[in-house]
Amino acid sequence: MLDRKVTVIGLGYIGLPTSAVLAQAGYTVSGIDINEDVVSSINRGEAHIVEPDLDQAVQRSVASKRLLAYTSPQPGDVYIICVPTPFHQDKSCPTPNLDFVLKAAQGIAPLLKAGDLIILESTSPVGTTQKIADVLKKQGVDLSTIYMAYCPERVLPGKIMIELVENDRVVGGLRLQDIDVGREFYKTFVKGRILTTTAATAEMCKLVENSYRDVNIAFANELSIVCDKIGVDVQELIQLANHHPRVNILQPGPGVGGHCIAVDPWFIVTQDPENTKIIRCAREVNLYKTQWVIKKIKAEADAFEKQKGYAPKIACLGLTYKPDVDDLRESPALEIALTLHQDGYSIIGVDPYVACHDILNVTQVYEPGAADIEVLLVKHSLFLKAQK
């Protein structure tokens, strides 16, 4: 199996680490991305995203000629699609945007030959693997001669290089032979268990995992709003409640970000709006929590100006969607800072992982007391150390 060439389409937060892991496992990998700067940096042996151990892995993989990046699809024996799956904004319910996935399928169609394996790793609505098959069929590909599988990633930013190898994986196929071939491929570099099922179930599994987390976060966020109103310390409350042997309430925050938890629940809701009331409600609670935080900061700033006679400078500590990563996708912290800035408040964006921003004044190093109001939005390790 290791003598097979792998083409990874999309060199973002999943595609690049996956490419490096495969290269280190002994595969020859062609990484594909439409961003020329990304391709150039990788071919210099440099990772364009912040992730522990990724820089070294990319450098070693490129130096050994096991990994090369290109701007157009390259022939391979295994094709892994890791492109984004954003959503179209809609007033009632965001809908999935599969343009990148389907375009990737169109791009590899002319390269396919008998025996090739196509794997979709992008988080996708149920039925997307079948849609790829439909696209390939229209492009003249004989589907009986190739294999297709769906295998979603299950990794935590900050531990991606470890979890790509150690976590259990779910592999789904359109046919039994797809499942068998997909499982054998992942067994060559994954130490965790390979769990097999249909493509539709595997697609739904990924969405359910993140929707489950979204619902639990929504409960904590709703608690924080209620406790603020009635004068109860929500942190103390959660700590006490979690002493119950069957209770494990999560910590509240300014909302939910990232490409998974903030997006995936909508993929389920759009497929059955009538029977997804809890999932949709959780999404709405977590979206509202961000607006609630903005209102709280504005109230504090307005009270400061009324008392002091001048507008305060507000330091937004943290802009990424979670601690100790550089990922700004769907970040509630970034939305808070941008909204305050756009509404006329004086904002300093502080984040050790963000070098600059098109709109905000951003600094990676901040001296406590440099602003009149400091708002901790993301619990980066550096911020927590400074508080001790």
C-alpha positions in Angstrom: 0.0 0.0 0.0 2.8 2.4 0.8 4.0 2.4 -2.8 0.8 4.1 -3.8 1.0 7.8 -4.5 -1.4 10.1 -2.6 -2.9 13.3 -3.8 -4.3 15.6 -1.1 -6.6 18.3 -2.3 -6.7 21.3 0.1 -3.7 22.2 2.3 -5.4 23.9 5.1 -5.8 22.9 8.8 -6.5 19.3 8.0 -5.0 18.8 4.5 -1.5 19.9 5.3 -1.1 17.9 8.6 -2.6 14.9 6.8 -0.1 15.3 3.9 2.8 15.5 6.4 1.6 12.4 8.4 1.2 10.4 5.2 4.7 11.5 3.9 6.3 10.4 7.2 4.4 7.1 7.0 6.3 6.5 3.7 3.8 7.6 1.1 4.8 10.0 -1.8 2.3 12.9 -1.5 1.2 15.6 -3.9 -0.5 18.4 -2.0 -2.8 20.6 -4.0 -4.0 24.1 -3.1 -5.2 27.0 -5.3 -3.3 29.5 -3.1 0.1 30.1 -4.7 1.6 31.5 -1.5 0.6 28.4 0.4 2.1 26.1 -2.3 5.4 28.1 -2.3 5.8 28.1 1.4 5.2 24.4 1.7 7.8 23.7 -1.1 10.2 25.7 1.0 9.5 23.3 3.8 7.5 25.9 5.8 4.0 25.4 7.3 1.6 28.3 6.7 -0.5 27.5 9.8 0.4 27.2 13.5 0.3 23.7 14.9 2.7 21.9 17.2 5.2 19.7 15.4 3.8 20.6 12.0 6.7 22.8 10.9 9.2 20.1 11.5 7.1 17.4 9.8 6.6 19.5 6.7 10.3 20.4 6.6 11.3 16.7 6.8 8.7 15.6 4.3 9.8 18.2 1.7 13.5 17.5 2.3 12.9 13.8 1.7 10.9 14.6 -1.4 8.0 12.7 0.0 5.9 15.9 -0.1 5.6 18.4 -3.0 2.8 21.0 -3.4 1.1 22.1 -6.6 -1.6 24.5 -7.7 -3.4 22.0 -9.9 -4.4 18.3 -9.4 -1.6 15.7 -9.9 -2.0 12.0 -10.7 -2.1 9.6 -7.8 -3.5 6.3 -6.7 -5.3 7.7 -3.6 -7.1 11.0 -3.7 -8.1 12.7 -0.4 -10.4 15.7 -0.6 -9.9 18.1 2.4 -11.3 21.3 1.0 -13.6 23.7 3.0 -17.3 23.2 3.3 -18.7 26.6 4.3 -22.3 27.6 4.2 -24.5 30.1 2.3 -25.9 32.7 4.6 -29.7 32.6 4.9 -32.0 34.6 7.1 -33.9 31.5 8.3 -31.1 28.8 8.1 -27.6 28.7 6.6 -27.3 26.1 3.9 -24.2 24.0 3.0 -21.9 25.2 0.2 -20.4 22.2 -1.5 -18.8 24.1 -4.4 -15.3 23.4 -3.3 -15.9 19.7 -2.9 -17.6 19.2 -6.2 -15.0 21.3 -8.0 -12.3 19.1 -6.5 -14.1 16.0 -7.8 -14.3 17.6 -11.3 -10.6 18.4 -11.1 -9.5 14.8 -10.5 -11.9 13.1 -12.8 -9.6 13.2 -15.9 -6.8 11.7 -13.8 -8.7 8.7 -12.4 -7.8 5.1 -13.5 -9.0 1.7 -12.5 -8.2 0.8 -8.8 -7.9 4.4 -7.6 -9.3 5.2 -4.2 -11.1 8.6 -3.5 -11.6 9.7 0.1 -13.7 12.6 1.2 -12.5 14.0 4.6 -14.3 17.4 4.4 -17.1 17.7 6.9 -20.2 17.3 4.7 -24.0 16.9 4.7 -25.3 13.4 4.4 -25.3 12.4 0.7 -22.2 14.3 -0.3 -20.1 11.2 -1.1 -22.9 10.1 -3.4 -22.9 13.5 -5.0 -19.2 13.2 -5.8 -19.9 9.8 -7.4 -22.6 11.5 -9.5 -20.2 14.2 -10.6 -17.6 11.7 -11.6 -20.1 9.6 -13.5 -21.1 12.7 -15.5 -17.4 13.3 -16.2 -17.3 9.8 -17.8 -15.6 7.9 -15.0 -16.5 4.2 -14.7 -17.5 4.0 -11.1 -17.3 0.3 -11.1 -13.5 0.5 -11.4 -12.7 2.9 -8.6 -13.3 3.0 -4.8 -14.9 5.8 -2.8 -15.0 6.3 0.9 -15.9 9.0 3.5 -13.6 9.4 6.5 -14.1 12.6 8.6 -11.2 13.8 10.7 -11.6 13.9 14.5 -8.8 16.1 15.7 -8.3 18.9 18.2 -6.3 21.9 17.0 -3.1 22.0 19.0 -2.9 18.1 18.9 -3.6 17.5 15.3 -0.3 15.7 14.5 -0.9 13.3 17.4 -4.6 12.7 16.9 -4.5 12.1 13.2 -2.5 8.9 14.1 -3.9 7.9 17.5 -7.6 8.6 17.2 -10.2 6.1 16.1 -11.5 6.7 12.6 -14.8 6.1 11.0 -14.7 4.9 7.4 -17.8 4.8 5.3 -18.3 3.6 1.8 -21.0 3.5 -0.9 -20.3 -0.3 -1.4 -18.7 -3.0 0.7 -15.6 -3.0 -1.4 -15.2 0.7 -0.9 -15.3 0.2 2.9 -12.7 -2.6 2.7 -10.2 -0.6 0.5 -10.7 2.5 2.6 -10.1 0.6 5.9 -6.9 -1.0 4.6 -5.5 2.5 3.6 -6.1 4.0 7.0 -4.6 1.0 8.8 -1.3 1.9 7.2 -0.8 5.0 9.3 -3.6 5.1 12.0 -3.0 3.5 15.4 -6.5 3.9 16.6 -9.4 1.6 15.6 -10.9 1.7 12.1 -14.6 1.6 12.5 -16.6 0.9 9.3 -20.1 1.7 8.1 -22.0 3.2 5.2 -21.0 6.6 3.7 -24.2 8.2 4.9 -23.8 7.0 8.5 -20.2 8.2 8.5 -21.2 11.6 7.2 -24.0 11.8 9.8 -21.6 10.6 12.6 -19.3 13.6 12.1 -22.2 16.0 12.2 -23.7 14.4 15.3 -20.4 14.5 17.2 -20.2 18.3 16.7 -23.9 19.0 17.3 -23.7 17.1 20.6 -20.9 19.4 21.7 -22.8 22.4 20.5 -25.8 21.5 22.5 -23.7 21.0 25.7 -21.9 24.3 25.2 -25.3 26.0 24.7 -26.5 24.8 28.0 -23.4 26.3 29.7 -23.8 29.6 27.8 -27.5 29.8 28.7 -26.7 29.1 32.4 -24.2 32.0 32.3 -26.8 34.4 31.0 -29.4 33.4 33.6 -26.9 33.5 36.4 -25.8 37.0 35.4 -29.4 38.2 35.7 -30.1 36.6 39.1 -26.7 37.4 40.6 -25.3 33.9 40.9 -21.6 33.1 40.2 -21.9 30.7 37.3 -18.3 29.4 37.7 -19.0 28.5 41.3 -22.3 27.0 40.3 -20.8 24.8 37.6 -18.0 23.7 39.9 -20.5 22.6 42.6 -22.9 21.0 40.2 -20.1 18.9 38.6 -19.5 17.2 41.9 -22.6 15.2 41.1 -21.3 11.8 39.8 -23.4 12.1 36.6 -23.1 15.8 35.8 -20.4 17.3 33.7 -21.4 20.9 32.7 -18.9 22.6 30.3 -17.5 26.1 30.8 -19.4 29.0 29.2 -17.7 31.3 26.7 -18.4 34.2 24.3 -20.0 31.8 21.7 -18.8 29.0 19.6 -16.3 29.2 16.7 -14.2 27.1 14.4 -15.3 25.4 11.2 -16.8 22.4 12.9 -19.0 23.1 15.9 -20.2 26.5 14.6 -21.1 25.0 11.2 -21.9 21.3 11.3 -25.2 21.5 13.2 -26.7 23.6 10.4 -25.9 20.7 8.0 -28.4 18.5 10.0 -31.0 21.3 10.4 -31.2 22.0 6.7 -31.9 18.4 5.9 -34.8 18.2 8.4 -35.8 21.6 9.8 -39.0 20.2 11.3 -37.3 17.6 13.6 -34.1 19.3 14.7 -35.5 21.8 17.2 -32.9 21.1 19.9 -30.0 21.3 17.5 -31.3 24.5 16.0 -32.0 26.1 19.4 -28.5 25.3 20.6 -27.0 27.0 17.6 -29.2 30.1 18.2 -28.3 30.2 21.9 -24.6 30.1 21.1 -25.0 32.8 18.4 -26.9 35.0 20.8 -24.2 34.6 23.5 -21.8 36.5 21.3 -24.3 39.3 20.9 -24.9 39.3 24.7 -21.2 39.7 25.4 -21.1 42.6 23.0 -23.9 44.3 24.9 -22.2 43.7 28.2 -18.9 45.3 27.0 -20.8 48.2 25.5 -22.6 48.8 28.8 -19.3 48.8 30.7 -17.7 51.1 28.2 -20.6 53.6 28.2 -20.6 53.6 32.0 -16.9 54.2 32.1 -17.2 57.2 29.7 -20.1 58.6 31.7 -18.1 58.4 34.9 -14.6 59.4 33.6 -15.7 61.9 30.9 -13.8 60.2 28.0 -14.2 57.1 25.9 -12.2 54.1 27.2 -9.7 52.1 25.2 -10.8 48.4 25.2 -8.3 45.6 24.9 -9.9 42.4 23.5 -7.6 39.7 24.8 -7.8 36.9 22.2 -9.2 36.9 18.6 -8.9 33.2 17.6 -11.8 30.8 18.0 -10.0 28.8 20.7 -6.9 28.9 22.9 -3.4 28.5 21.6 -4.2 28.3 17.8 -4.0 30.9 15.0 -7.4 29.9 13.6 -9.9 32.8 13.1 -12.6 30.8 11.4 -16.1 31.7 12.8 -14.4 33.1 15.9 -16.8 34.8 18.3 -13.9 36.7 19.8 -13.1 38.3 16.5 -16.8 39.1 15.8 -16.9 40.8 19.2 -13.8 42.9 18.5 -14.9 43.8 15.0 -18.5 44.8 16.0 -17.2 47.0 18.8 -14.7 48.6 16.4 -17.4 49.2 13.7 -19.7 50.7 16.3 -17.1 53.4 17.1 -15.4 52.0 20.2 -11.6 52.2 20.6 -10.3 48.6 20.3 -7.0 46.9 20.6 -7.0 43.4 19.4 -4.5 41.3 21.4 -3.5 37.9 20.3 0.0 36.2 20.4 -1.0 34.0 17.4 -2.4 36.8 15.0 0.2 39.0 13.4 -2.2 41.5 11.8 -5.7 42.1 10.6 -7.2 44.1 7.7 -9.5 46.1 10.0 -8.4 45.8 13.6 -5.3 47.3 15.3 -3.7 44.1 16.5 -0.7 43.5 18.8 0.9 40.2 19.7 2.5 41.6 22.9 0.4 43.5 25.4 1.3 45.2 28.7 -1.4 44.9 31.3 -3.0 48.2 32.1 -2.4 49.7 28.6 -6.1 49.8 28.1 -8.9 51.2 30.3 -11.0 48.0 29.9 -9.6 44.5 29.4 -11.8 41.7 28.2 -10.5 38.1 28.2 -12.2 36.5 25.2 -9.8 33.6 24.6 -7.9 31.7 27.3 -4.5 31.6 25.6 -1.9 30.1 27.8 0.1 33.4 27.8 -2.8 35.3 29.1 -3.5 32.8 31.9 0.2 32.9 33.0 0.2 36.7 33.1 -2.8 36.5 35.5 -1.0 34.3 38.0 
